[in-house]
Amino acid sequence: MSQPRVSVIVPAYNALPELTECITSAMEQTIGLDQLEIIAVNDGSTDGTGKELDRLAATCPALRVIHQENSGTAAVPRNVALDVARGDYVFFLDSDDYLGPDALRRMVAMADENKTDIVLGKMVSVGGRSVPTAVFRSTQPRTDIFSSAAYRTLGCWKLFRRSLIERLDLRFPPFRNTEDKPFTAAAYLNADGVSVVADYDCYYHRDRENGNNLTLTAQNLSHRMQGTRMCFETVARYLKPGPRRDQIMRRHVEWELCGPLWWLLLRESEEDIREHIYPEIRDWVENWVTDPVIAQLEPRDRVLLHLLRADRFQEVMTVIRDAKKDAGRGHVIDAGRAYWDHPLFRDTAVGVPDSAFDITDRLPAHHRVESVEWQEGGVLRLTGHAYLENVNSQDTVTELVLRCYDADHPEVRVPTRVHAVAGLPDDERHADAGFVADIAPLTAVAGAPLGHGRWNLFLELRTQGISRSVRLKGPGAGRTPSEGITTTGPDGSTDGSTTTTITPYVTKWGNLSLNVGQELPRDDARYRVTEMSWHRSRRGTLVVGGTLAGEGTRDVGALRLRVQNSAGDRREAPVSLNGNGGRFTAHLPVRTLRPGRWTVTLSPPGSSSVAVPHLAGVGRAHWFHLARPYAARPVKAASETTLVMEVHAVDVRRVARRKLRSVVRRVRRHAAA
């Protein structure tokens, strides 16, 4: 019998009617039944779940059914299945959920290609059940728990390399709730890489019709205590004290400690709280909650943790009981900081530090750009308002800040004029929240012009000693000039007198930006880039593919793939059709570019350029020039609309040191295991 690529493990207890769709979704995976084994464990069901599993198994040789007495937890049937699983990978599928048809094929391919131990497939909510979203904002071929949002989701509905599970001798603790979090945490903390599939709906997550999900029925705080302690112990076991441990501990402090206290503690009897729950929670705080962790939390969690540290049982009960009432209290401003005006603020008998009540960086900043208009003399005028919520706009000072994101220009600051404005909430408090900013592009840099590039616009607001910087949004349809202006004067990047086009525009995220001397890419349905990779044999050559539609197919002879830097240097590569269907390919030799950042666009004949988007999965390219190593990589954060490629010389010593540290860490992990 050949070894399957994936073992799909399904714990099932009274799982009808959802069970049939769940198992069928596994049986119909495009990876093929010859690559699968499906292990369904009937955990003493009384509703016909066992018979339905047997019926499905009679139609599918890849489905194996195990019947056992009820254990009261999904952990035990998962462990039973793990003991007999044979796949290279294991995927845990709950009996009330189901898979997208191509889910397992995509996840296995991602793990195989990137040599990662865990793959997260995009989760989709069915019927309003909560699912993680932050980690699925983009596909990530290879990442880790410290540089991604992966650790925010500790459910076990993921693809795990089985050798990782067996190396750690990893099994689920037999708890009714929170049983999967210690398991997933241990796997994350020992994984050699994590992948994220975000461009396909892999896992459909739903509540049962009868409402008997264990997550929903085991809702007492007592059901969570053992699992939460095990989460803390797992992190402490695999991470040494320091910033990395604090980063991971923060997740458990927020979600497993503070969160349940606010909404579950008062469901327990005061005797149980005082005798059992409170001492346990205090022990967690003493052992694993550091000052750097507390500093990152919201004020009410900070206050709660400081009270636990100080062993103030009655105050803990009071702040939880009065949480709703206290949330609506105002704040006090003192020495340029804003503090929550909580009853315990500066209560010397309790001794909670002022820092626990500090809300300065959490005050909402409200702002709006009302108009963007060209004035005489080539001056761009912005008008609008900005204020901090519930902070009187007294002695307000604002300053416009321009930051170029695709060239290495220093930021530019433009003073603004503050004026009275009407029509805002609480008019009297924010009477002086209006501002006017005049940008003179030809003289903005201490009498010199703005350099070529695309500039993001920020507003720095200072009122009553409190400072805040906000990214300006566009003023809305019809209120941003659609046309730029052309000025003649000394150019910011070359000597002499040149003609420069300056265009304000709004990004697809609604942010206001200023384009100076750059051809502004646009979206055009006739030209769609769908594929991007590095050429397998031609070092440092970017391969871009896509489709042409309508009139775009007639332009292919003159269509070019173009790169351009902030100095106006350009390189182009021809585009060629690939047979029928309007598919095209272009090969761009990046290795010929000088170091710096280059914007990548398509250039149709007779019209402005078309944005080439940043596509996930394009890593680095390396090559040698004059015996020196160079590299190129896409920089996603460099542009909100267009692919930016960065070319740079490789610092060999730095790379060697980084690889050595990685080897040392891996050796230490293996030794600890």
N, C-alpha and C positions, 0 to 999 in steps of 0.2 A: 504494500500500500504506500503510495507516494505521500511525501510530507506536504500538508497544505501550507499555503502562504499565510492565511489568516484563520484564527479560531475566533468565531463570534460567540460570545458567552451571553446567554439570556436567562436571568433569574425570573421565575414566574410564580406568582401567588394570586389566585382568584383574578386572573388577568383578562377575562373576557369582558367585552367583545374586542378590545384593542389588540389582543394577542395575535390574531390571525394576520392582520395587516403588518404587524411587527415582524413575524417570522417570514411572511411572504416577501417583505422588502429585503430581507437577508438572502433568501433563496434566489431572488431575481437580480442580484448584483452582476454588473457587467464584467467583473473580474472572472466570472465563471465558477460553476459549482466544483469543477475539478481543482480549483485553487482554494476552496473553502472547506471548513468544517464548522457546523453550527451546533453548539452544545446548549440545549435548553434544559434547565433544571426545574422540575415541578416541585415547589416547596410546600407539599401537603395541601394543595388546593382542594376546595369543596364545591366549586362551581362548574366543573366540566373542563377546566384548563388542561388537566392530564389527558383526557380523551381527545381534545382538539390537537394537542401536541402529537399524540400517537397517530392521529389521522394524517397530519401533515408529514410526519416521518415516513409513513407508508408510501408517500408520493415523491420523497426526496432522499436519496441515499446519503447526502451530505449532512442530514439532520440527525443528531443523536439526542435521545430524550433520557433523562435520568429522573426517577421518581424518588422522593424522600419525604420523611415526616416534616411537619412545619417547624421552622426554626425561629420564626418571628422577625427575621432580618434578611435583607438582600445579601449580606456579607457571606453567610454560610453557603448558599447555593453558588455564589461566584467562586468561592474557594474550592468547592467540590469540582466545579468545571475546570478551574485552573490546574487541579491535580492530574487531569487527564488530557489537557490541551496539548496539541502537537504542532501548532502553526508557528511559523517564523514570527508572526505578530499576533497579538491578542486585541480584540475590540470588544468592549463591554456595551451591550445594547439593552436598555430597560424594556420590559414587556409592554409598556404603554406608549413607547416611542417607535419611530421607524426611520429608515435610511433613504436617502436619495439614491437612485439606481446606480450612479457612477461613483458613489462615495468611496467605497473601499479600494477600487482600482486607483483612483486619484491619490488617496492617502498612502497606499503601499508604494506607488511610483515616487511620491515625494520622499518617503523615508529611504527607499533604495538609492535614489539619485543623490541625496544629500547626506546619507549615512547618519541619519538622526534616529534617536531612540523613542521619541514621542511625536505624534502628529495630531494636531487639533483640526478637526473638520468643522466648517462653519455650521453653527446651530441656528435653527429657525423656531420661532415661537408658534405653537398651534393653540388657539383658544386663549391667548393671553398669558401663558406661562412664562415666567421670567427666564431669559437666556442672556449669556454674556455677549457684549457687542464690541467693547474696546479692542480686544485682541483680534477681531475679525475685520478690522478696517482695511487691511491689506494682506495679501498673500506674503508669507515670509518663508523662503526656502530653508533657511537655517538661522536660528536665533537661540536665545537662552532666557531664563526666568528673570535675569537682572536687567536686560535691555529690551524687554517686551512686556506686554500685559498678560502673558500666559498664566502667571501664578494667580491671577485674580479668579480663574476658574479652576476649582479643585474637584469638580465632579469627575467621575471616572469614564465618562463617555468619550473616549479617545482611543487612538491606536497606540499600543505599547509594544516595543520590541520584547519578545518573550524572554530572551536571554538576559535582559536587564532585570526582569521580575524574578527569574530564577537565581541570578547572581546575588540579589539582595534577600533571597528567600522571603519574598514579599507576599503577604496575604492580608485580607481585609479583617480588621478587628470585629468581633461579633456584637456591634452596637446597633440599636434601632435607628439612630440618627447620627449623622456626621461620620459614618463608617468609612466613606470613600475618601474623605479629606486626608487622613494620615497616609493612606495608601498612595494617593496621587502626589502628595507632598514629598514622600520619600523617593518616588520615581523621578519627579522633577529635579530634586536636589542631587541625584546621581546620574542623570541622563547625559549622554554625549550628544547634545544638540536637540533642539525642538523645532519642528516645522509647523506652519500654519497654512491651511488651505482655506482661503477666504473668497475665492471666485466661484464657488459652487456650493449649493445648499446640501450639506452632507447629512445633518442630523436634525430630525423633526421632533421637538420636545413638547409634550402635552400632558395635561392632567387627565386622570381617568374619569369616565362618566359617573362612576359610583363614588368618586372622591376619596378613595381609600389608599392614595399614594402614601407610602411610609413617611415621606418628607412632610406631608400635610397632617398626618394623624399623630406623629410623634413630635409634638410641638412644645412639650414642657421643657423648661431649662434643665431639669434633671436628666432628660434624654440626651443632652448634648455635652454634659460635663466630662465624661470619659474621653470622648472623641476630641474635645478641645484640648484637654491636657496632653493627649497623645500628639496633637499637632505641634504644640510648643516643644515637647520633648524631641520630636523628630527634627525640627529645625535646629535645636540646640545640639543635637547629636552630630549633624553633618556640617554645620557652619560654626566657625570660631567667632567669638564676640568681635563686633566691629560694624562698619557701615553696611556690608552686604547682609549680615544677619539682621540688622535693624530694618533694612529694606523689606526683607521677607517677613519678619516678625510683625511689622506694621499691619500687614494684611490680616493676620490672626487677631491682633489686638482690636482692630476696627470691627471685623466681621464675626469673629467667634467669641470675643470677650465683651466689648462695649455694646455692640448692636443688640445681642440677646438680653443683656441686662436691662436696657431701656424698655423693651416691650414684653419681656417674659418674667422678670424677677418677681413682680407683684402678683403673679399667678400662684406662686408658691406660698405656703404658710410661713408666717414669720419665724416660727420655731425651726422649720427646716432651713430657712435662710440663715438664721443666726448660728445654728449648730453644725450645718453641713456645707451649704453653698458658699456663704461668705468667707469662712476660713480657706476654702479651696481657692476661691478667686483671689484673695489676698496673696496667697502663695504664688500664683501665677504672676501677679504684678511684681512681687518682690524679686522673683527669679529672672523674669524675662522682659519686663517692660522698662526700657532705659529712657533717660532724658531725651536723647535724640528722637526716639519713637514718639514720645508724648508731644514734642514740639511740632510734629507734622500733623497732628490730629485737630479736629474741630474743637472749639472752646468747651462745649459741654462734655466731651470725652476727656479733655485735659483735666477739667475740674473733678470729674468722677474718679479718675485714676489717682490724682493727688490725695483725694479723700481716702481712697483705699490704702494708699501708702501710709497715711497718717493714722490708720485704724480708727476712722470716725464712722462707726456703724450707723448711728442715728442720722448723721448728715447725708450719708449715702442714700438711706431710705427716703429722706426728705427731698433731695434733689431729683430722685427718680419719680417720686410721687408728684412733685410740682413741676415736672419738666415742661409740660405744655404751657403752663402759666408763665414760667420764667423765660421761655423762648421769645415771648413778645416784649420783654423789657428792653429799654433803650440802651444807650451807651454814654460813657464819660470820656471826654477828651482831655488829656493831660500830657504836656511836654511833647506834642507831636505824635502821640499814640492814642488810639481809641480802645476803650475797655468795655466789655459787657457789664452792664449795671446790674449784676446779679446780687441777691441778698448776701452772699458770702464774700463779695469783692472787698478786699482789705479788712476782713474780719480777723483781727489779730488772734482771737481765741482759736480759730480754725487753722490759720496759717497757710492757706493756699496761696502760692506766689502770684504776683500780678500777671506774669507771663501766661498763666492758664486762662486768664480772661481777655487777653489781647486779641482784638478782632481787626486790627488796622488793615492787614493785608486781605481781609475777607469782606471789607466794605464794598458793596457793588458800586461800580463807576458807570454812570449813565451818560451817554454822549450821542450826538447826532450832527452830521454835516448837512446843513440846509441847502447850500448852493456851492457850485464850483464854476467860476466864470473868469474869462480872460478880460483884463483891463488894458487900458492904453499903455504902450511901452512894453508889451509882452510880459505883464505881471499876472500871475494866476492868483485869484482871490478865493479863499475858502471862508465860509461863514457857518456858524453852528453854535452849539452849547455843550457844556460838559460840567458834571458835578458829582460829588460823592453822596450816596444816599444817606439822608438824615444828618448830614454835616453842613452847617451854615456856610454859604459861599462868601465868607468874609476874607478880605485881603487876598482874593484868589489871583494866582499867577498861572498863565498857561504858556506853553511853548511848543511850536510845531517841530517835530524831529523827522528828518528824512534819512532812511537807511537803505543803501543799495544792496540788493540781494544777489546780483549776478556779476558783480565786479568788486574789487577791493578798494573802494573809495571810503574815506572817513565819513562818519555821520555828519549831517548838516543840521544846525539848529536855527530856527526862524522865530523871532519874538512875535507874539500876538498882542492884539488889543482886546482887553476885557471890557464888556459893556453890559448894560441892563437888558434883560430879556423877559418877556411875559409869556404866560400860557403853560408854564411848567407846573408839575405837581408841587404843592407847597410853595407858591410864588414868592412869598415873603422871604423864606429861607434861601431860595436860590435865585434871588433877583439879579445877581451879578454873574450869572453863569455863562453868558454869551461870549463868543470870541470871534475875531476877524484875523486871518493870517494872509499876508501877501508874500508869495514866492516869486522872486525875480530870478529865473533860471540862469541868466547871463552873469549875475553878480552875486549869487547866493553863497559862494564859498569864499568869504573874505574878499569880495570884489572879483573873484574869478567865477567862471561858469560851472554848473553841475557837470560832472563827468558822464560819459555815455553809460547807459545801463538803465535798469528798471528799479525805481525807488519806492519803497513802502513808506507810507505816511503814518506817523504816530503823533499823539498829543500827550504831552507831559503836563499833568495837572497838580498844582500845589495849593492847598487851602488849609488854614489853621495848622500849618506845620506838617501836614500829611501829604505825601507825594504818591502819585499813581501814573503809570504810563499805559495808554490804551491805543490799540490799533484802530485807525479810523475806517469806518465803513463808508460805502458809497452813498450818495444822497438819494438814490432812487431813480426810477425811470424818468428820462426827460430833463434831469437836472445836472447831468455831467456832460460837458462839451464832448460831442462825438468826434469832433475834428481837433487835431493839434494845430500848433502854429509853427511856422518856419522862421528861425532867427538867423541872423548873420553876425558872427563875432568870433573871438578867439575860442577855439575848441578846447575842451578840457583834456583831451588826450594827445593832440598833435599841435605842432607850432603853426602859426599863421591864422588866417581867417577862413572859416568854413561855414557851411550852411547846416543847421541842426534842426531836426523836427522834434517837437516836444508835445507829448500827448498824454492827458490824464485818462485813466481807464479804470474800470471796476473788474476785479478778478472774479472767477466763477464762484468764489466763496463770499463775494460781496464786499471785499476790501478795496479801498481806494489806493491806487498806485499812480506813479508818474513815469512815463517812458521817455527817456532822453536819448535821441539819436539811434534808437534800435528799431528794427523792423518788427512791429508787433504781430505775433502770430495770431491766427484766428481758427475757429472750428469751421470745417467745410465737409458736408456729408458726402461729397464726391471722392474724398481722399481719406481713407481710414487705415491707420497703422494698427495691426493686430499681432505682430510677431517681432521679437527683437532678441538677438543673441550675438555672441562673439564667434567669429569664423573659426572652425575647428583646425584648419591648417595655416591660414594666413594670420599670423600674430598681430594683434592690435587692430583688427578690421571688424567694424561693427556692421552686422547684417540686419537690415530693417525690411520687413515685409508687410503687406497689407492688401487692400482691395481698392479698385477704382470703379466708380459707378457713373452712369450718365455721361456728361461731357468730359468727365475726368479721363475716360479711356482714350479720348482723342488727343489729350495733352501729353501722353506718356513719352513721346519723342523729345519733348522739351522740358519735362518734369525733372527736377533735381532734388537730391537730398543735400541739405546745406547745414554747415556749422558756422557759427560766428561768435567772436569774442567781444568784450566790451570796447576794445580798441578799433573795432570795425573790420578786423581781419576775417576773411571768409575762405572756406574750402567747400567744394561741391563734388558730388558723385552722381553719375547718371542712374536713372531708374529704368528697369527693363521689365516687360511683361513676361509672366510665366504661363504660356499657353492660353487656354480659354478661361473664362470666368472672371476676367478683370483682376487677377492677382498679380502683384508686382514685387520686385526685390531690388534693393540697392545695397552696394558694398562700399562702406566709407572707411578709408584707412586712417584711423585715429592716430596711429603711431607717427604720422607726419606732422601732427599739430604741436605747437610749442606749449610748454606748461601753462596752465590756467584753466579757467572755466569757459566752456563753449556751449552755446544754445543750439539745439538740433531742431530743424524745421524742414518741411517740404516746400519747395518753391515752384508753384505752377507758373506757366508763361502768362505774362500780362496781368497778374494780380498779386495781392499781398500773400505773404507766406502762411502756411497752415501749420498749426501746432503739432509736433510729434509728442505724444504723451509719455510719461514715465510708466513703463511696464514692469511689473514685479518679476523677479527671477533673474535679472541681468546683473551678474556680479562684476568682479574686476577682470581686467585683461592685463597681461604682463608681457614685456618685450625688452630687448636690449638695443641700445643705440650708442655707438662708440664705446662699447664695453661697459656701459652704465645701465642699470635696470630702471625701467620706467613702468608706470601703471596708469590705467584709466578706469574710472568708475562713474556710474550715474549718481548724482546728488539729488535725492528726492526733495530735501528741504530747501533747495536753492531756488525753486520756482513752483508756483501754484498752478501753472498752466502748461508748462513746456519742459521737455527733457533737457537737463543740463548735465554735460559730461565734463568731469574734472580730469585733467592730465597732469601728472606730477612725477618727479624723480623719486625713486624709492630710497628711503633711509635704511640701508642694509643693517646697520647696527641696531636700530630700533626694532626692526622686524625680528632679528635674531633674538633679542632680549625677550620680546613678547612670546615667541615660540618656546623659548626655554622656560619661561614662567608657566606656560600652558602645560608643558611636559611635566614639570615639577608638581603642579596641582593634580594632574591626572595620576601620577605615581602615588601621591599622598592619598587620593581618594581610594585607589585600589588597596593600598596598605591598610587604610582604616576599615575597609570592607572585610 
